[in-house]
Amino acid sequence: GSLLLAVHFYSLPRASPLIPSTALGVLLLILSSLLAYAGIRRSLRNAALFLSLCLTVSVFWCGYGVVFILGGQGVLNDTGDFRNALVPGLVTFTLALLIIAVVGFLCREVILAMVASAVSLASAHEVAMHYSAAFGSSAVACNYMIVCLVGGYFGLGRILYFLSKEKIVLPGTDLATKKTHEPIQSTSGSVNQFAVTGLILNMLSASVFGCKLLGVTGKLFIGQVPWLWAAGIYQVGICILSYRAMDVLMATFFGFTSILKFAGGYCLLYPIWQPEEPSFPVPFLVVFSILFVVLALFFTLKSPVDGLYLLFYVAYCIALACRPKGFFEGGPQGVDVAIFVASALMTLIHLYNVKASAKIPTGKGAVKALLARSSFLKLREGADLHAPYLGYSKYADAEVLGYACSVLASFAITVTGNPQAPLATVVIPWVVVAGGILKLLGGSVAFARGKTLESSAFILYAVMWVIWGLARYGGLYGTTRSFHAAVGIIAFMLFNGFIVFCTLFLNIAWFFYSLTFLLIAISFLLDAVHALPAGYDTAATLIFGLVSFYCFLSALFNSVFEGSFLPMGRPIVQLSGVGGGMTKCLHLPARKASSVKRIADILKNGGTCGIPTDTVYVLVAACNRPDAVEKAHQSKRQAQDRPMSLWISSLKQLEPAKHLFSPVLWDFMEAAWPSPISLVVPRGEWVDFLGMKDSAKYVGTPQSVAIRIPDCSVTTHLIDLVGPIVVTSANPTGEADTTHHNQVYAKLGNKVDAVLCDGPSPENIASTVVDCTKIDSGNIGFFRVGIIPKSQVKSILILFLLP
């Protein structure tokens, strides 16, 4: 990328550029996407600096490339247009990359610091070149050549390092020797390394309007839209990555600020098709400022400096609400200047504190220490802070943003648009971005966390907000009310009616949330058929907005504090086997050894758990806990023809009772296991060695017991930790086998203490059950033919026992 720009600036004095502007812009867009990928897929070493550098330059070249494309296509024709379009972005990235370079040099990351400083100097020289003819383009090209040389040196060093099998190491290119300089962060939410890029994006959008106020640029126009919308798109990405970093508050904040960036770009784009400037929905901005205030209060619990920073956006929303021209007025632009300065300081603080051992004090932990003395408010902490609703998820909970988007979208449509100029009201970005795109994001994250009903509702409402925002306020169905629009809205109402019914089994808050959205859909329907009573739509949106605001506060409180200060309520209708989500059943990922240990501890303490196996999911209890064995039996209410079985991890666990088994049976067990083959063996004194005592009557029949060593490393490791276990299928008697951990939760969620989650079962068929009670005479039978066919079992008997 730097080589392309170096060639471009070296050839700039020529009559025609060596690389056409459009081609250069397209290439920069491609390279920006590759840089973003490199930053996100980084190694853990140098994570903070490398990530920040890659994503920052990626945003830079994304906006830069689009401006070049606009110039190449003749959109920027007037004198000074190219300069007015480029300078806000160049100013931002000059400062942002300088901050990254300073922190890099302080933390002895010379290669990264040199790249950042060279691109920063190139941007600074380009700004000077636009304002003074004394500065030539060669200085810009020289700085980009420095990036090429440093990057080439580093790349050569890494290639030699691998080709020589770590024998040749150029100075500054050996990553292995510096791994201890930066501790590897866990995903517990302690550090959000993506926040730095999000703060730089805030600088970028503020620069566009701040430069206009300070006279650095002459006007606001379409040429600056690439910077605003690039910042908005990347900020949505940073929002998602912040959820990956388990930082709910920062993800919500970046979701909020992305809305402002899309709205600002829409306002600059609007004069293309309408001569007048757009008007702003005041209720929306007032509510937006309230949401920022609430978020700032919760940020203060994490870091008072972050909380103070959010107050700048409170002032920004108020300034926009007080000025009829919004982004085009001097008041909001003055707040933009303050946001630019504050964002730069916050970028420096966050980047330095992530990378350096000595921290810049931000008051982090001060409020936490005060709350520790309080018996009323207690912060949520520990390993289960971001535990998913079902199964395993790499995302924190996005419900806070989902509810907030409902609040914003509902208050945005309280503004009555001008039917002659429907696009004049800045409702489309508020409704489409806030109510649509971000709510769709929240629904997707909710689905990843196992919240199927909530995600379905969020996605349905997102689609509704997008379609209605574009149709009504985009003037797509005009003044004539369409029968087809009414039919579509009725379809949405039917879907929402199903969601309302399902929320009866979820909780009270969700019931009212979905029910009040039905009022919104009714107002849409009445408007489509031209029968809307005066004030009904305003009342419906206010009711839905207030219910959504309560859910927003409840989700925030529940994600930060222990206890239910603003409860979502219990299910309105409670049925056996329905609404298992209200239980305390743990869901632990099977891929983690710590999860297997926690399941083992639960079993040792007398609990029952659902676990994955080499076939389907099963319900288990420890043999040496008779109370747990009885509990497992009672939870299933086993039929007499489906008794529980025994599982071991190796025959060594039966070694003390080996003399009680016939040699033929013992040899057959050695040959057949581990596998999905259960052997029904004669009951005998060997059962007493397992410690089941009186609960042994629940296992097997008076004449025989089924026993198996599963061919599953997770299961056998668990049995190694616990000892022999009793096993039964993880489903009510008579139902189909359970093939996913979500099914365990749905069928037995209120009857088990934990579920070890491993996604879908490797097989949908249970084990083969072989009758070995007469094996001494060379005969075996089959109670059930499962995944292993009869022929394979018989071949084991023939090959190993009866040659």
TABELWO-V672480 format. One record per residue. N is the residue number from 1. PSI is psi in degrees with one decimal (* if undefined). Layout:
n/psi
N/PSI
N/PSI
//
This chain:
n/psi
1/-44.7
2/-34.0
3/-41.8
4/-45.6
5/-34.8
6/-44.8
7/-41.8
8/-47.7
9/-30.0
10/-34.4
11/3.9
12/-37.5
13/-13.4
14/162.9
15/-42.6
16/134.9
17/148.4
18/-38.3
19/118.3
20/146.1
21/-41.8
22/-43.9
23/-41.9
24/-41.5
25/-43.0
26/-43.0
27/-39.8
28/-37.2
29/-42.8
30/-45.5
31/-33.2
32/-37.8
33/-38.2
34/-38.0
35/-41.8
36/-41.8
37/-43.2
38/-39.9
39/-42.6
40/-36.5
41/30.5
42/166.6
43/166.5
44/-28.9
45/137.4
46/26.0
47/-49.6
48/-51.0
49/-46.2
50/-43.8
51/-48.8
52/-42.0
53/-47.5
54/-47.0
55/-35.4
56/-48.3
57/-32.1
58/-46.5
59/-42.4
60/-52.4
61/-25.0
62/-53.9
63/-40.5
64/-45.5
65/-41.2
66/-37.8
67/-41.6
68/-38.2
69/-42.1
70/-40.3
71/-41.1
72/-27.7
73/5.1
74/13.2
75/-35.7
76/79.0
77/-35.3
78/158.0
79/128.8
80/-4.4
81/-43.2
82/-40.9
83/-45.5
84/-30.5
85/-39.8
86/-36.8
87/-43.9
88/-40.2
89/-41.1
90/-40.5
91/-45.0
92/-49.4
93/-21.1
94/-48.5
95/-44.0
96/-45.5
97/-29.7
98/-40.2
99/-44.9
100/-39.5
101/-42.9
102/-47.5
103/-37.4
104/-45.0
105/-38.9
106/-32.7
107/12.1
108/33.1
109/78.3
110/-43.8
111/-51.4
112/-41.1
113/-38.8
114/-40.3
115/-47.8
116/-43.6
117/-35.7
118/-44.1
119/-35.5
120/-44.5
121/-37.0
122/-42.6
123/-41.4
124/-42.5
125/-35.3
126/-37.8
127/-47.0
128/-37.2
129/-34.5
130/-21.1
131/-11.4
132/129.1
133/-14.1
134/-23.3
135/118.1
136/167.9
137/-13.5
138/-33.0
139/-39.4
140/-45.2
141/-38.2
142/-40.9
143/-38.7
144/-30.4
145/-31.7
146/-42.2
147/-42.5
148/-44.7
149/-44.9
150/-44.6
151/-40.8
152/-39.7
153/-45.6
154/-43.7
155/-42.2
156/-41.3
157/-40.9
158/-37.2
159/-46.1
160/-36.6
161/-42.4
162/-42.1
163/-34.9
164/7.3
165/49.4
166/17.7
167/-34.6
168/119.8
169/114.2
170/144.1
171/131.2
172/-3.7
173/0.4
174/105.4
175/-28.8
176/-35.4
177/-11.0
178/16.2
179/-25.9
180/-10.0
181/-30.3
182/111.3
183/140.6
184/126.4
185/141.3
186/176.1
187/28.1
188/-2.1
189/7.8
190/-35.8
191/130.2
192/99.2
193/-10.5
194/-11.3
195/-33.2
196/-45.8
197/-38.7
198/-38.7
199/-36.6
200/-36.7
201/-34.2
202/-37.9
203/-41.8
204/-48.9
205/-36.8
206/-33.4
207/-36.4
208/-46.8
209/-32.0
210/-36.7
211/-34.7
212/-44.0
213/-40.9
214/-2.6
215/7.8
216/-37.9
217/154.0
218/-22.5
219/166.8
220/127.3
221/-174.4
222/-26.3
223/-20.3
224/-6.5
225/-40.0
226/-38.5
227/-44.1
228/-45.8
229/-30.5
230/-42.8
231/-40.8
232/-45.2
233/-46.3
234/-33.0
235/-33.3
236/-40.9
237/-41.7
238/-34.3
239/-47.3
240/-43.7
241/-30.4
242/-34.7
243/-35.9
244/-31.5
245/6.4
246/35.6
247/89.9
248/-43.7
249/-47.5
250/-36.5
251/-42.1
252/-42.6
253/-45.1
254/-31.5
255/-42.3
256/-48.4
257/-28.0
258/-33.2
259/-43.7
260/-35.7
261/-43.0
262/-38.9
263/-40.8
264/-43.0
265/-37.1
266/-40.7
267/-36.6
268/-27.0
269/-25.0
270/-41.6
271/-9.2
272/-40.0
273/-7.6
274/138.8
275/-32.7
276/160.3
277/149.0
278/154.3
279/159.7
280/138.5
281/104.3
282/-43.5
283/-39.1
284/-47.6
285/-34.1
286/-45.8
287/-38.7
288/-42.5
289/-36.7
290/-43.4
291/-39.4
292/-37.7
293/-46.6
294/-44.6
295/-37.1
296/-38.4
297/-42.2
298/-31.1
299/-33.8
300/-31.9
301/-31.6
302/-47.9
303/117.0
304/-31.7
305/-41.9
306/-38.6
307/-41.6
308/-36.1
309/-39.7
310/-23.1
311/-23.3
312/-35.9
313/-26.6
314/-47.4
315/-35.4
316/-45.8
317/-39.3
318/-40.6
319/-39.5
320/-38.2
321/-30.9
322/-13.6
323/122.5
324/-28.2
325/-1.8
326/-114.6
327/-19.1
328/-3.5
329/158.0
330/-31.0
331/-57.5
332/-34.1
333/-32.1
334/-39.8
335/-32.9
336/-40.2
337/-43.4
338/-39.3
339/-37.9
340/-47.8
341/-45.1
342/-39.6
343/-37.9
344/-43.3
345/-41.9
346/-35.1
347/-46.3
348/-44.9
349/-49.4
350/-45.0
351/-42.5
352/-41.3
353/-29.4
354/-37.7
355/-41.8
356/156.8
357/-39.7
358/127.9
359/147.5
360/124.2
361/130.8
362/7.0
363/8.6
364/128.3
365/-13.4
366/-49.6
367/-35.8
368/-38.2
369/-37.2
370/-41.9
371/-26.0
372/-24.5
373/-11.7
374/137.0
375/-11.1
376/-45.8
377/126.0
378/123.8
379/144.0
380/127.9
381/173.9
382/-177.6
383/-25.7
384/13.5
385/-41.8
386/30.7
387/133.4
388/160.3
389/-42.2
390/136.6
391/-140.7
392/132.2
393/143.9
394/9.4
395/147.8
396/174.3
397/131.2
398/13.0
399/-32.3
400/-48.0
401/-37.3
402/-46.1
403/-40.4
404/-39.2
405/-34.2
406/-41.3
407/-48.7
408/-47.1
409/-39.1
410/-42.1
411/-22.9
412/-37.1
413/4.7
414/-14.1
415/129.2
416/120.0
417/158.6
418/115.4
419/-23.1
420/-27.9
421/73.7
422/-25.4
423/-4.4
424/-28.6
425/132.8
426/64.9
427/-31.9
428/-51.0
429/-35.8
430/-46.2
431/-47.7
432/-43.2
433/-52.0
434/-55.1
435/-26.3
436/-70.2
437/-49.0
438/-33.2
439/-34.6
440/-39.8
441/-46.6
442/-38.3
443/-38.4
444/-42.6
445/-40.7
446/-38.7
447/-40.1
448/-26.8
449/3.8
450/5.2
451/80.8
452/-47.3
453/-47.0
454/-41.8
455/-38.5
456/-41.9
457/-46.8
458/-43.7
459/-40.9
460/-46.0
461/-34.6
462/-46.1
463/-41.0
464/-45.0
465/-41.0
466/-49.5
467/-46.0
468/-36.8
469/-42.4
470/-38.7
471/-48.6
472/-50.9
473/-12.9
474/-4.2
475/27.8
476/-26.0
477/5.3
478/-158.2
479/-20.6
480/125.5
481/132.0
482/136.5
483/-34.9
484/-37.8
485/-40.5
486/-41.6
487/-42.9
488/-41.0
489/-38.2
490/-38.8
491/-43.7
492/-41.2
493/-36.6
494/-44.3
495/-44.6
496/-32.8
497/-38.3
498/-40.1
499/-41.5
500/-44.1
501/-43.7
502/-33.4
503/-13.1
504/-28.8
505/2.0
506/-77.5
507/169.5
508/-43.7
509/-44.9
510/-31.8
511/-47.7
512/-32.2
513/-48.2
514/-33.5
515/-40.7
516/-25.7
517/-27.0
518/-32.9
519/-38.9
520/-46.2
521/-36.6
522/-39.8
523/-38.0
524/-42.0
525/-45.8
526/-36.6
527/-37.4
528/-33.6
529/10.6
530/41.7
531/30.3
532/118.6
533/150.8
534/127.5
535/-10.2
536/-45.4
537/-37.6
538/-44.1
539/-42.8
540/-43.8
541/-35.5
542/-44.2
543/-47.7
544/-40.1
545/-40.1
546/-40.7
547/-41.8
548/-36.5
549/-39.3
550/-44.6
551/-37.2
552/-48.1
553/-42.2
554/-43.9
555/-38.5
556/-49.3
557/-44.2
558/-25.6
559/-18.5
560/-40.0
561/152.3
562/149.2
563/171.7
564/87.4
565/-38.1
566/82.3
567/149.3
568/-12.0
569/166.7
570/167.9
571/141.8
572/-39.5
573/124.4
574/120.0
575/151.6
576/127.1
577/-1.9
578/142.0
579/34.0
580/-10.8
581/-13.2
582/-5.9
583/169.7
584/19.3
585/123.8
586/145.6
587/115.3
588/134.3
589/129.8
590/-18.4
591/-9.8
592/131.6
593/-32.3
594/-32.5
595/-43.4
596/-38.3
597/-39.1
598/-39.3
599/-41.4
600/-41.8
601/-39.7
602/-43.5
603/-40.3
604/-29.3
605/10.3
606/18.8
607/170.0
608/144.7
609/153.6
610/131.5
611/155.7
612/158.0
613/-169.3
614/-8.5
615/-103.8
616/174.4
617/147.5
618/161.7
619/129.8
620/158.7
621/154.9
622/135.9
623/-36.0
624/10.3
625/87.2
626/-34.8
627/-37.7
628/-36.6
629/-43.1
630/-38.5
631/-42.0
632/-39.6
633/-43.2
634/-34.6
635/-27.3
636/-25.5
637/58.5
638/140.1
639/154.4
640/-26.1
641/4.1
642/63.4
643/162.4
644/157.0
645/174.5
646/140.9
647/142.5
648/167.3
649/-20.3
650/160.6
651/-14.9
652/-27.5
653/-17.5
654/3.6
655/-40.4
656/-23.0
657/18.9
658/-34.5
659/-14.0
660/-4.3
661/147.7
662/148.6
663/-36.9
664/-44.2
665/-42.6
666/-43.6
667/-37.4
668/-39.1
669/-41.3
670/-37.7
671/-33.3
672/-25.6
673/159.1
674/140.7
675/167.9
676/48.8
677/117.2
678/130.3
679/122.4
680/113.0
681/158.8
682/137.5
683/144.0
684/-165.5
685/-19.2
686/-24.2
687/-31.6
688/-21.9
689/-14.5
690/-9.4
691/21.4
692/-20.6
693/-130.6
694/-24.0
695/-5.9
696/-21.3
697/-18.8
698/-8.6
699/124.4
700/-160.5
701/171.1
702/-20.6
703/-25.2
704/164.4
705/137.1
706/134.9
707/150.2
708/151.9
709/110.8
710/150.1
711/61.1
712/118.4
713/-38.3
714/-44.9
715/-44.9
716/-34.6
717/-40.2
718/-43.3
719/-32.4
720/-38.5
721/-33.4
722/-36.1
723/-176.9
724/145.0
725/155.4
726/145.5
727/140.3
728/160.7
729/146.2
730/55.4
731/151.1
732/146.4
733/131.1
734/-13.3
735/170.2
736/157.4
737/152.8
738/120.5
739/13.4
740/147.2
741/-27.6
742/-33.2
743/-36.0
744/-45.0
745/-41.6
746/-37.3
747/-34.5
748/21.0
749/-31.9
750/9.0
751/-1.9
752/157.0
753/-23.8
754/159.7
755/128.7
756/113.7
757/127.5
758/24.0
759/-152.0
760/147.8
761/147.7
762/-25.3
763/148.8
764/9.0
765/139.9
766/178.7
767/161.8
768/130.0
769/117.7
770/132.3
771/111.0
772/17.0
773/-20.8
774/28.5
775/-24.5
776/-27.0
777/5.8
778/11.9
779/137.5
780/153.7
781/-178.8
782/119.9
783/-32.8
784/130.9
785/111.2
786/-128.1
787/-29.4
788/121.9
789/162.1
790/-41.7
791/-37.4
792/-40.6
793/-43.2
794/-33.0
795/-34.5
796/-44.1
797/-41.9
798/-44.7
799/-37.3
800/-21.9
801/-32.6
802/63.9
803/*
//
